[in-house]
Amino acid sequence: MSSQAQIDANRVNSQKSTGPTSPEGKAVSSLNALKSGIDAQSEIIRDEDPAALAALSAAFHLEFHPSGPNQLALVDTLSYASHCTSLA
């Protein structure tokens, strides 16, 4: 069980933890809980090149000529997975 002194100290310390205040700091911290897969808000994350993913996707589409939503989803998944593994 916490003592009253610890509880008071925690309350004081919590007032110092207000998070980022600058737009840059808020942008960085907004990616702290970055989701991947179906929960992702964006396919591109900080420091990635959107043009590289677009070029890779275009190359896969030219090679496989997907027709219909299932084939399109598979080719898109393939290009995105290839992009992610090339970053590692």
Secondary structure as UniProt FT lines:
FT   HELIX           4..16
FT   HELIX           23..29
FT   TURN            30..33
FT   HELIX           37..39
FT   TURN            46..47
FT   HELIX           50..64
FT   HELIX           69..87
//
